[in-house]
């Protein structure tokens, strides 16, 4: 059985959501943040040297990186291609790969910068602030325009990259707000109204 | 034929290197940075709304994200599993996935923060500076310890994630230096001494 090492509260709840969408049986091992630093503690570092979460364990395999974990879970638990396209559809499969990598590989970076900058006293550092603001707008505009009037990123059905994008937009709504992006707010609403998302939020104990 | 949209000077030279390792025929379309801002210009934004590079074009497909591009190229051009493991070796394939996602998904973030912080005047913003320094050390220590006395990340033979790591360590050597990491310096030396790397550096015109 898959074990998810789950640091609360944080991004690994989105891996719980993926497990729920895939309807896989899994164990959760819960870790708590240091109340002073808000970082992980020695218990999680004993499992993996980076002390980050999500981590999944499957027999002898211990795997980090949200995108790699999604790829692994889909390879083994999505034979009917419910959340990932078949490789035989090359254009769709390529687009899926881009969006699977995009959330952690590109979109996350300016958001965590904004989060750190909010904790700096004024005056904010100008170079970093300008970079974070410009990149945040660039990425949110890009996702909005790509999504357009589609229900999910790749069309009518939820696919695995929507879950990574759910993490990004949840963070964006907290850090910079989505008031200027009604398309993205509505999409995030569709994501968080899914029954599997609700189960993920309840499963770790609220 | 694959076309690589290649913004100079930047990370897409590592995609050129992957193409050279795979011995694929490809076209390069060269784009130059704005000399004032050091960012991409309207010509690249006309190709893709993010205006970032690498981008590959294959018939009707236009693909962004270094990791997605690597996955796409290997799916179509590595049938003998020279640079990627077979899916039948589950443990090795999982480890490969982690490292393919790791360079852009985790290791890049503190390095670009350091790059921006170097351009800020003193005093440097304390929260962002502490985060960038701590994460840089965490990741460089992790890669050093994982590499240990292996030739490449996954053993004796170069695999695709070594190319992403080549980008990370090239950036790390410029931004923070690798003097305290002789293991990583030696590994970067092995990477940059490969004939395909030399061809990649020569191909765009020096």
Interface residues (C-beta under 8 A of the other chain):
Chain A: X49 X50 X52 X58 X60 X61 X63 X64 X65 X66 X67 X68 X71 X72 X75 X87 X90 X91 X94 X95 X97 X98 X100 X101 X102 X104 X105 X106 X108 X109 X112 X113 X116 X117 X119 X120 X124 X125 X126 X127 X128 X131 X138 X139 X141 X142 X145
Chain B: X49 X50 X52 X58 X60 X61 X63 X64 X65 X66 X67 X68 X71 X72 X75 X87 X90 X91 X94 X95 X97 X98 X100 X101 X102 X104 X105 X106 X108 X109 X112 X113 X116 X117 X119 X120 X124 X125 X126 X127 X128 X131 X138 X139 X141 X142 X145
